[in-house]
Amino acid sequence: MTPGARMEAAIELLVLIWAGNRPAGRLADEYFGNRRYAGAGDRRAILDRVYAILRHRARLDWWIERTGLGAGPGPRARVIAELALEDKSSAEETAKLFSGATHCPGPLTAAEKELAGALHGRPLDHAEMPRPVMLEYPDWMERSLSALWPQRLPEEMSALNQRAPVDLRVNMLKTTPEAALKSLAGDYLEAEPTPLSPIGLRLTARARLAGTAAYRKGWIEVQDEGSQLISLLCGARPGMDVVDFCAGGGGKALALAASMGADGKIDGTLTACDISGHRLERMVPRLRRAGAEQVRTRVVAARNDEWVAANAGQSDRVLADVPCTGTGAWRRDPNAKWRFTPDDLDDMLALQQRILGLARTLVKPGGRLIYTTCSLLQEENERQLAWFLENHEDFQALPIDGVWAETVGGPPPPAGPCLRLSPASTGTDGFFCAVMERR
Ligand SMILES: C[S@@+](CC[C@H](N)C(=O)[O-])C[C@H]1O[C@@H](n2cnc3c(N)ncnc32)[C@H](O)[C@@H]1O
């Protein structure tokens, strides 16, 4: 593809991303799935451009508004601003890309030309930018985020605005981290053990995994180190009855299955529930590849589910990986930060409480309920935990360092009563985890 055609593809993809409510990664897969002519190099260049713009969006819009030239924020204006501010592209150079030739973006309008000229060579950051603009988060989260990190907000937000590494979880049902490393090396992929998860590997460079022997044999699964740690903290063991109540596509369910392995098979019962049958279906081929076909999947109703009632008080471990704002996963989906509104957060808090209220009924006395989110907001984390403990006196929170020693091993990252992970503090996605035991 020509540089102009790559630019047009980036604009098309940005239009799709900003038109809807779906994760950018999934839209990109669909977009390139329908454009087989785009080679690996094209794809990389287009995605690098798109993600850079998603990560710079607040600052780009600030500059576009400041110039007041009538080119309101939109995909084309943001691309032009990115080219001027980050690539230091002159108005003439940008006009060459926006040539109007076949597959290239249409020619610059007069306002766009002026924008390109006005921003050319300026730095992306400006001292007059308000803090949420400079650090790229929505205004309405200012209070929550600055209360959470009164001293470290710039450091945390900047780490959250970087690209995430590719972490792999080694499937202990089938192999060991050492053997998986060796197999990857055989396919010329370099990886190293993750700092905290004993079953994790981190690729030293991006690579396509699907063709590797390790992937084909089900030895590895892509999973952020933080998500691996949450799965380990559940303390699922062979012989247990375990429920992953919000299993979705199965990231953590697959890891739980591996924790319950004995002689290469799951020993015990693992049920992966979700309100969405469609999401559970996506798990099925992953279970097959991982050798974890014994995992049962179960669609549950949002309220008063029959299966939940019939299985009340029977589970050793119940994981509630509830829907959340996803603030901790902004590295992967930077556009997600602009999709949520304060009203959405209120709805989410109510949903989280409803799910906790239902999931807890499955836990047997002495069993554990594990509450986790990939959110950084205290509203969804510490405050939900406090609400739950106040309303359910039959549960107590277990100190996380003890749970860590028992389940993950090694020294835990500095933690309070619950676990908090973040890109700046642990090099993982942002997660919260509380482990509660039923008295
Ligand atoms: C954070 S995602 C789960 C991610 C998954 N555990 C993983 O590790 O890949 C939350 C899931 O909760 C599901 N969900 C939403 N409402 C639910 C409910 N009332 N009961 C059970 N699951 C629900 C959503 O469909 C979604 O798949």
The ligand as an SDF file (V2000), in Angstrom:
LIG
                    3D

 27 29  0  0  0  0  0  0  0  0999 V2000
  -14.7480   -8.6600   32.7850 C   0  0  0  0  0  0  0  0  0  0  0  0
  -15.6730   -9.6510   31.7390 S   0  0  0  0  0  0  0  0  0  0  0  0
  -15.0690  -11.2560   32.0660 C   0  0  0  0  0  0  0  0  0  0  0  0
  -13.7010  -11.5520   31.5330 C   0  0  0  0  0  0  0  0  0  0  0  0
  -13.2850  -12.9930   31.7320 C   0  0  0  0  0  0  0  0  0  0  0  0
  -13.4300  -13.4310   33.0920 N   0  0  0  0  0  0  0  0  0  0  0  0
  -11.8410  -13.2240   31.3050 C   0  0  0  0  0  0  0  0  0  0  0  0
  -10.9450  -13.3630   32.1460 O   0  0  0  0  0  0  0  0  0  0  0  0
  -11.6190  -13.2620   30.0840 O   0  0  0  0  0  0  0  0  0  0  0  0
  -17.2280   -9.6710   32.5410 C   0  0  0  0  0  0  0  0  0  0  0  0
  -18.2420  -10.6740   32.0330 C   0  0  0  0  0  0  0  0  0  0  0  0
  -19.3830  -10.6160   32.8850 O   0  0  0  0  0  0  0  0  0  0  0  0
  -20.4970  -10.9860   32.1120 C   0  0  0  0  0  0  0  0  0  0  0  0
  -21.7450  -10.5950   32.8300 N   0  0  0  0  0  0  0  0  0  0  0  0
  -22.4430   -9.4650   32.7800 C   0  0  0  0  0  0  0  0  0  0  0  0
  -23.5120   -9.5070   33.5970 N   0  0  0  0  0  0  0  0  0  0  0  0
  -23.4850  -10.7060   34.1710 C   0  0  0  0  0  0  0  0  0  0  0  0
  -24.3180  -11.3580   35.1070 C   0  0  0  0  0  0  0  0  0  0  0  0
  -25.3930  -10.7510   35.6240 N   0  0  0  0  0  0  0  0  0  0  0  0
  -24.0040  -12.6050   35.4640 N   0  0  0  0  0  0  0  0  0  0  0  0
  -22.9150  -13.2300   34.9540 C   0  0  0  0  0  0  0  0  0  0  0  0
  -22.0800  -12.6460   34.0590 N   0  0  0  0  0  0  0  0  0  0  0  0
  -22.3700  -11.4020   33.6790 C   0  0  0  0  0  0  0  0  0  0  0  0
  -20.2740  -10.2790   30.7990 C   0  0  0  0  0  0  0  0  0  0  0  0
  -21.0220  -10.9110   29.7760 O   0  0  0  0  0  0  0  0  0  0  0  0
  -18.7600  -10.4240   30.6310 C   0  0  0  0  0  0  0  0  0  0  0  0
  -18.4420  -11.5330   29.8270 O   0  0  0  0  0  0  0  0  0  0  0  0
  1  2  1  0
  2  3  1  0
  2 10  1  0
  3  4  1  0
  4  5  1  0
  5  6  1  0
  5  7  1  0
  7  8  2  0
  7  9  1  0
 10 11  1  0
 11 12  1  0
 11 26  1  0
 12 13  1  0
 13 14  1  0
 13 24  1  0
 14 15  1  0
 14 23  1  0
 15 16  2  0
 16 17  1  0
 17 18  1  0
 17 23  2  0
 18 19  1  0
 18 20  2  0
 20 21  1  0
 21 22  2  0
 22 23  1  0
 24 25  1  0
 24 26  1  0
 26 27  1  0
M  CHG  2   2   1   9  -1
M  END
$$$$
